[in-house]
Amino acid sequence: MSPDKISPMTVTDTDSYPEDTSDAIDAPIPVTRSSMPDFDAFVREIAPLWESRWLTNRGEKVRSLEAELNTYLGVEHSALTVNGHMALETLLQAFDLTGEVITTPFTFASTTHAIVRSGLTPVFADIKSDDYTIDPASIEALITPRTSAIVPVHIYGTLCDVDAIQEIADRHGLAVIYDAAHAFGVERNGVGAASFGDASMLSFHATKVFNTVEGGLAVVKGTSLLAKVKHLQNFGITGLDEVGHVGGNAKMNEFSAAMGLCNLRTLHGDIQRREQVDAAYRDRLSGVPGIHLLEQVEGVASNYAYFPITVNPDEFGATRDQVHDGLAIRGVYTRKYFYPLITDFAVYRDTFDSTATPVAKRAADEVLTLPMYADLSMRNVNRICDELLAARTVE
Ligand SMILES: *Cc1c(COP(=O)(O)O)cnc(C)c1O
């Protein structure tokens, strides 16, 4: 797979797919479909912008959405950004990191690119085979005097081993900045996912559980760090006639914030419908030899962002790629998410060794995410499972 194939466009271009209409028996089923508000509700939300002509630079919509999100996520200090990637880059800059950053290769390109584009060296830890999150034991083994931070990813919305990671970070004086792009609304015993570590990045890209078309959130602890993030995302401007940092432009605009305000109102129902899809998949697929599902974790409220499975070719009787291609022929679009491993990308493969993280390497070869979105019909879930199980006979 060439690097351009893993660009967000390929994985998120849902416009080209027809919708999931319940009367079309064999209509193509996309892997994801963006949630959109009622059209009139959105028009009502943006109408005031024609009065104020305040379209960006922390207008009323951005400030209201920030306040609503802080409440929803159970955090105190956050800044909306143009997208999740720039939230992560802004956070890495805000912490004045140097040298090496320990992270996972089993993630979206953005996580590693943000580290490299910040002038830092990524060091890849392996993941745990049961939930694909970064393995704390592997982190510990990679710490050197040059290590300044850990950037773990709550992959598929599954929380990392946050307690073990924090303990390691505290012992070695490292910052912990979470890529929480998948974890919007996830909670552990009532504590929001964005509260762990020193900071978190969330993504509100069109394909995520909650979207602002494009958008993101940088969550930090303390008002001085929040001020720094807000300065960095606005060209480093620190006062009326003062520029105190080498900042970029990572601000969210008012139209995106308006989209967020509307989508937030229907989010609860969206997550409930995702939960039903998740339950239906589990019903059909748990116990199937060679198919491994992510386990549900006691005390964790999921957002049902994705439905990843792994296909063990020997036990299942078909490889992941055979399943993926066979389903595509029948109009069911699944995604090899995440394949290839970051360390196998053309841009990184000469610098890093993907065999050094064997668990991640195997996961990348066997994982497949099934279609998941709020208005995926139960009939289509059954059709997806029928086609998936039929792939076993594929030679
Ligand atoms: C979506 C995503 C990002 C990037 O977020 P954008 O809002 O698309 O910039 C980063 N990391 C992970 C794990 C993601 O899934």
The ligand as an SDF file (V2000), in Angstrom:
LIG
                    3D

 15 15  0  0  0  0  0  0  0  0999 V2000
   -8.4350   10.5810   13.0520 C   0  0  0  0  0  0  0  0  0  0  0  0
   -7.1670   10.3340   13.7870 C   0  0  0  0  0  0  0  0  0  0  0  0
   -6.1790   11.3130   13.9530 C   0  0  0  0  0  0  0  0  0  0  0  0
   -6.1890   12.6230   13.2340 C   0  0  0  0  0  0  0  0  0  0  0  0
   -7.3200   13.3770   13.4600 O   0  0  0  0  0  0  0  0  0  0  0  0
   -7.8210   14.4310   12.3420 P   0  0  0  0  0  0  0  0  0  0  0  0
   -8.9300   15.1290   13.0110 O   0  0  0  0  0  0  0  0  0  0  0  0
   -8.2430   13.6310   11.1420 O   0  0  0  0  0  0  0  0  0  0  0  0
   -6.6770   15.3380   12.0320 O   0  0  0  0  0  0  0  0  0  0  0  0
   -5.1040   11.0320   14.7750 C   0  0  0  0  0  0  0  0  0  0  0  0
   -4.9700    9.8440   15.3800 N   0  0  0  0  0  0  0  0  0  0  0  0
   -5.8730    8.8640   15.2220 C   0  0  0  0  0  0  0  0  0  0  0  0
   -5.6920    7.5780   15.9530 C   0  0  0  0  0  0  0  0  0  0  0  0
   -6.9860    9.0610   14.3990 C   0  0  0  0  0  0  0  0  0  0  0  0
   -7.8550    8.0570   14.2000 O   0  0  0  0  0  0  0  0  0  0  0  0
  1  2  1  0
  2  3  1  0
  2 14  2  0
  3  4  1  0
  3 10  2  0
  4  5  1  0
  5  6  1  0
  6  7  2  0
  6  8  1  0
  6  9  1  0
 10 11  1  0
 11 12  2  0
 12 13  1  0
 12 14  1  0
 14 15  1  0
M  END
$$$$
